[in-house]
């Protein structure tokens, strides 16, 4: 089983804030092969640039890759954009592409605390 990680979950994992992650999501974190959409990395870097994070995307990724075995997914950009064309429920390009990435990979699970994502992507785990 594979599971993609949303940006909020990546931040909490990097901070060691497991108390912010639901028990159900923690179980999936322990059991699944964890993947990351490159769009999460871009969103992390934006958050760093506007000073909402103190660590840049590369350092966060290295930390969760080393500590948790998270891998960056290498699906083709064109296949992800193709899936994103159907995600008309949001104007947020990050959410749209992150959900599309999981969807393009066989409707994979997506671990996210985002309620809007949960309402529109049935494979959201929280």
C-alpha positions in Angstrom: 0.0 0.0 0.0 1.2 3.5 -0.8 0.2 6.8 0.7 1.0 10.4 -0.4 1.7 13.0 2.2 0.1 16.4 2.2 2.1 19.5 3.1 0.6 19.9 6.6 1.6 16.3 7.5 5.1 16.7 6.2 5.6 19.8 8.3 4.3 18.0 11.5 6.5 15.0 10.8 9.6 17.2 10.3 8.8 19.0 13.5 8.3 15.7 15.4 4.7 16.9 16.2 3.1 13.4 16.0 0.5 14.6 18.5 -1.0 16.7 15.7 -1.5 13.6 13.5 -4.6 11.4 14.0 -4.2 7.8 15.2 -5.6 6.5 11.9 -3.1 8.6 9.9 -0.3 7.5 12.1 -1.2 3.9 11.5 -1.0 4.5 7.7 2.3 6.3 8.2 3.7 3.1 9.9 2.3 0.7 7.3 2.4 2.4 3.9 5.2 3.2 1.4 5.2 7.0 1.8 5.4 9.2 -1.3 5.7 12.9 -1.8 4.5 14.9 -4.7 7.1 17.4 -5.9 4.3 20.0 -5.5 4.5 19.5 -1.7 8.2 20.5 -2.0 7.3 23.7 -3.9 4.6 24.6 -1.3 7.1 24.0 1.5 9.6 26.3 -0.2 6.9 29.0 -0.6 6.1 28.7 3.1 9.8 29.1 3.9 10.1 32.2 1.7 7.2 33.9 3.4 8.7 33.0 6.8 6.0 30.5 7.9 8.7 27.8 8.1 12.2 28.2 9.4 13.6 25.4 7.3 13.6 25.2 3.5 12.0 22.4 1.4 15.2 20.5 0.6 16.2 20.2 4.3 12.7 19.1 5.3 12.7 16.5 2.6 16.2 15.2 3.5 15.0 14.9 7.1 11.8 12.9 6.4 13.5 10.9 3.7 16.3 9.8 6.1 14.1 9.3 9.2 10.9 7.9 7.6 12.0 6.6 4.2 9.7 9.0 2.3 10.3 9.0 -1.4 9.6 11.7 -4.0 7.2 10.3 -6.6 8.5 10.6 -10.2 5.2 10.4 -12.1 5.3 12.4 -15.3 4.2 16.0 -15.0 1.8 15.6 -18.0 -0.1 12.7 -16.3 -0.5 14.7 -13.1 -1.7 17.8 -15.0 -4.1 15.6 -16.9 -5.6 14.4 -13.6 -5.6 17.9 -12.2 -7.8 19.2 -15.0 -10.7 17.4 -13.3 -10.1 18.9 -9.9 -12.4 21.9 -10.2 -13.3 22.1 -6.5 -10.4 24.3 -5.6 -8.5 27.3 -7.0 -5.5 26.4 -4.8 -2.9 25.0 -7.3 -1.0 23.2 -4.5 -4.1 21.2 -3.3 -5.2 20.6 -6.9 -1.8 19.1 -7.9 -1.3 17.1 -4.7 -4.7 15.5 -5.0 -4.2 14.9 -8.7 -0.8 13.2 -8.0 -2.4 10.7 -5.7 -5.3 10.3 -8.1 -3.0 9.7 -11.1 -1.3 6.9 -9.2 -4.3 4.6 -9.1 -6.3 6.7 -6.6 -3.7 6.2 -3.9 -4.3 7.2 -0.3 -3.5 10.8 0.6 -2.7 11.5 4.3 -4.1 15.0 5.0 -5.8 17.0 7.7 -7.2 19.4 5.2 -11.0 19.2 5.4 -11.6 20.5 1.9 -9.4 17.9 0.4 -11.1 15.2 2.5 -14.5 16.4 1.2 -13.4 16.0 -2.4 -10.9 13.2 -2.5 -12.5 9.9 -1.1 -9.1 8.3 -0.5 -8.0 10.9 2.1 -6.8 9.4 5.4 -7.2 11.4 8.6 
